[in-house]
Amino acid sequence: MSHVKAGGTAKNVHDSPGQRLGVKLYGGQKVKTGQVIVRQVGMTKRSGEGTFISKNFTIHAARDGVVSFTKKKVKSFTGKSHPRVEVSVK
C-alpha cells in the first residue's frame, strides 16, 4: 500500500502570452494618422490634442505630426490632484 496520498490538481498552470503593452512611439518621432502611440490598460496616460483614445484605452494619432509627452495635474472626484502624462500630436 502506498504511503503518499493523492497529489491533487494543479491550479495555477494556465499561461497566456504577453499583451505587448507600452509606448510604441516616443516624443519627437513622426507619426501618421491612425498609428498607435500607446497601448495601455486603463488611463495611465491621457490623450491630448491631435490624438484620440479607443475602446481598449489605446491612444492613436488623429493627424500627421510629431509626438510629444507633457506632464499634467488631473483632479480626481475627491478633489485630489494626480500627476498624469498627456500625449499629443503637433
Backbone bond lengths (Angstrom), bond angles and torsions (degrees), N, CA, C in turn:
res aa  C-N    CA-C-N  psi(-1)  N-CA   C-N-CA  omega(-1)  CA-C   N-CA-C  phi
1 M - - - 1.446 - - 1.528 109.37 -
2 S 1.336 114.49 144.60 1.459 120.02 -176.20 1.533 110.35 -73.13
3 H 1.315 115.72 148.12 1.465 119.64 178.29 1.541 111.95 -104.37
4 V 1.351 117.44 3.35 1.469 121.24 178.39 1.524 108.67 -117.76
5 K 1.339 116.53 134.18 1.467 119.81 179.58 1.527 110.58 -73.48
6 A 1.311 116.10 172.47 1.463 121.54 -179.73 1.531 109.81 -62.75
7 G 1.340 116.03 144.45 1.458 121.91 -174.47 1.514 114.68 -72.42
8 G 1.300 117.94 -26.21 1.462 120.24 -177.81 1.524 111.05 85.50
9 T 1.330 117.20 -164.84 1.462 120.78 -177.74 1.520 110.12 -112.86
10 A 1.309 114.79 151.51 1.466 119.89 175.66 1.519 108.21 -87.41
11 K 1.336 117.17 135.07 1.464 120.01 -175.10 1.530 113.41 -101.66
12 N 1.312 117.19 -36.68 1.460 119.53 -172.81 1.535 110.82 -103.91
13 V 1.336 116.92 57.46 1.458 120.58 -176.45 1.521 113.12 -110.85
14 H 1.319 117.78 -4.76 1.457 120.11 -179.02 1.527 109.18 -76.81
15 D 1.313 115.93 134.01 1.459 120.39 -178.70 1.515 108.61 -130.02
16 S 1.322 116.89 132.30 1.459 120.93 179.86 1.523 109.19 -121.02
17 P 1.319 117.58 153.31 1.465 119.79 179.38 1.521 111.54 -70.27
18 G 1.322 116.39 158.49 1.457 121.81 179.48 1.515 111.19 -65.98
19 Q 1.333 117.03 155.13 1.463 121.67 -175.51 1.519 113.61 -89.65
20 R 1.322 118.79 -1.93 1.468 123.84 178.82 1.528 111.58 57.49
21 L 1.333 116.31 48.01 1.459 121.18 -179.92 1.519 109.97 -84.26
22 G 1.333 116.30 166.86 1.454 121.48 173.66 1.509 113.17 125.80
23 V 1.320 115.46 -174.03 1.455 122.77 -178.97 1.524 108.38 -81.85
24 K 1.325 117.01 125.85 1.459 122.35 -178.69 1.525 111.87 -96.98
25 L 1.331 117.80 -34.13 1.461 122.51 176.68 1.529 108.60 -127.28
26 Y 1.314 117.16 132.80 1.461 121.81 -175.12 1.522 111.22 -98.25
27 G 1.316 116.53 171.05 1.456 122.79 -178.72 1.514 112.13 -59.28
28 G 1.332 116.09 134.04 1.453 121.14 -179.86 1.517 113.78 94.13
29 Q 1.333 118.19 -11.22 1.462 120.99 179.73 1.518 110.61 -85.72
30 K 1.339 116.20 147.90 1.456 121.37 178.67 1.519 109.44 -77.44
31 V 1.340 115.50 147.36 1.458 121.18 -177.97 1.524 109.10 -137.95
32 K 1.329 116.25 147.39 1.455 121.75 176.06 1.524 109.45 -106.52
33 T 1.320 116.87 162.46 1.460 122.07 -177.52 1.523 110.40 -59.11
34 G 1.338 116.51 131.64 1.456 122.10 176.71 1.509 115.03 88.24
35 Q 1.325 118.31 -8.80 1.454 120.94 -179.21 1.520 111.24 -70.22
36 V 1.325 116.33 145.89 1.467 121.76 178.98 1.525 108.97 -78.10
37 I 1.339 115.73 129.80 1.466 120.92 177.40 1.522 109.84 -102.23
38 V 1.352 116.94 -47.40 1.464 121.86 -179.37 1.516 109.30 -136.67
39 R 1.348 117.17 133.33 1.457 122.01 168.74 1.512 106.41 -109.05
40 Q 1.353 117.31 127.25 1.455 121.29 -173.27 1.522 110.89 -149.05
41 V 1.330 115.54 162.27 1.457 122.62 172.63 1.517 106.35 -107.70
42 G 1.335 117.77 115.63 1.448 121.55 -174.59 1.519 110.02 82.38
43 M 1.339 115.57 -179.23 1.463 119.37 -176.94 1.522 111.17 -100.79
44 T 1.333 116.74 66.48 1.452 120.13 176.15 1.519 110.31 -71.30
45 K 1.321 117.30 -34.13 1.460 123.43 173.87 1.521 108.38 -118.14
46 R 1.337 117.43 141.81 1.465 122.62 -176.98 1.521 109.57 -98.11
47 S 1.327 116.52 154.49 1.460 119.65 176.20 1.517 109.17 -93.85
48 G 1.321 116.66 131.94 1.449 122.89 -179.57 1.518 110.63 -105.65
49 E 1.341 116.22 -152.45 1.460 119.81 -178.53 1.532 110.06 -72.24
50 G 1.318 114.98 141.72 1.457 120.64 179.85 1.514 113.95 82.85
51 T 1.337 117.50 5.77 1.463 121.24 178.85 1.518 109.47 -133.31
52 F 1.334 115.63 161.65 1.459 120.47 172.10 1.515 108.37 -139.35
53 I 1.339 115.25 157.49 1.459 120.95 -175.92 1.526 108.19 -113.09
54 S 1.325 116.34 133.92 1.460 120.54 -177.21 1.526 111.19 -93.00
55 K 1.319 115.48 -177.05 1.466 121.80 -173.47 1.527 113.01 -61.30
56 N 1.324 117.06 -34.35 1.470 119.91 -179.90 1.534 111.90 -97.71
57 F 1.347 117.41 25.20 1.460 126.24 175.34 1.529 113.90 68.87
58 T 1.333 117.84 17.16 1.456 120.79 175.38 1.521 108.97 -77.57
59 I 1.328 117.49 134.26 1.462 121.84 179.59 1.523 108.89 -96.79
60 H 1.350 115.79 123.36 1.465 123.24 -179.78 1.518 109.66 -113.48
61 A 1.322 115.84 160.25 1.467 120.96 175.23 1.520 109.21 -84.78
62 A 1.324 117.32 131.74 1.461 121.94 178.42 1.523 111.42 -90.10
63 R 1.338 117.31 -13.71 1.464 121.32 178.30 1.519 109.46 -154.00
64 D 1.328 116.08 167.83 1.461 121.30 176.24 1.523 109.41 -71.83
65 G 1.321 116.96 147.39 1.458 119.92 178.08 1.514 111.94 163.51
66 V 1.324 114.84 -154.28 1.462 122.31 -178.65 1.527 108.76 -119.02
67 V 1.316 117.15 134.56 1.471 123.15 -177.44 1.529 109.53 -76.92
68 S 1.338 116.22 139.44 1.461 120.61 173.22 1.525 109.51 -140.03
69 F 1.321 115.48 145.68 1.458 123.24 179.32 1.523 108.47 -117.06
70 T 1.344 117.24 128.74 1.458 121.42 177.42 1.521 109.44 -130.83
71 K 1.332 116.17 151.87 1.457 120.83 178.78 1.524 109.25 -92.29
72 K 1.326 116.80 132.98 1.463 123.17 179.24 1.520 108.81 -129.14
73 K 1.329 116.30 154.81 1.460 121.18 172.03 1.518 107.70 -100.46
74 V 1.338 116.82 122.98 1.457 122.69 -178.42 1.519 108.21 -112.51
75 K 1.334 116.77 129.32 1.459 120.49 178.80 1.526 109.80 -84.50
76 S 1.336 115.48 137.51 1.456 120.85 177.25 1.529 109.45 -89.78
77 F 1.296 116.23 -178.62 1.462 122.06 -178.54 1.522 111.86 -62.00
78 T 1.315 116.46 -32.84 1.467 120.62 -178.21 1.524 112.66 -80.59
79 G 1.333 117.70 -9.78 1.449 121.42 -179.14 1.512 113.67 100.91
80 K 1.314 116.81 -8.98 1.459 121.34 178.11 1.524 109.23 -74.82
81 S 1.327 117.70 142.19 1.464 120.40 -179.88 1.523 110.28 -100.70
82 H 1.329 115.37 141.93 1.461 122.51 -178.95 1.526 108.43 -125.24
83 P 1.335 118.40 137.67 1.461 119.40 175.65 1.525 109.94 -74.95
84 R 1.332 116.60 131.37 1.462 122.27 178.94 1.532 108.96 -135.25
85 V 1.299 117.19 155.77 1.453 122.66 178.27 1.528 108.74 -97.22
86 E 1.340 116.02 130.74 1.464 121.12 178.66 1.523 108.41 -107.33
87 V 1.334 116.16 130.30 1.458 122.40 179.99 1.526 107.56 -100.91
88 S 1.334 116.83 129.61 1.459 119.93 178.19 1.522 109.73 -139.85
89 V 1.351 115.05 158.52 1.459 121.74 177.09 1.512 107.54 -120.29
90 K 1.334 116.43 125.82 1.471 120.22 -179.16 1.508 110.17 -121.48
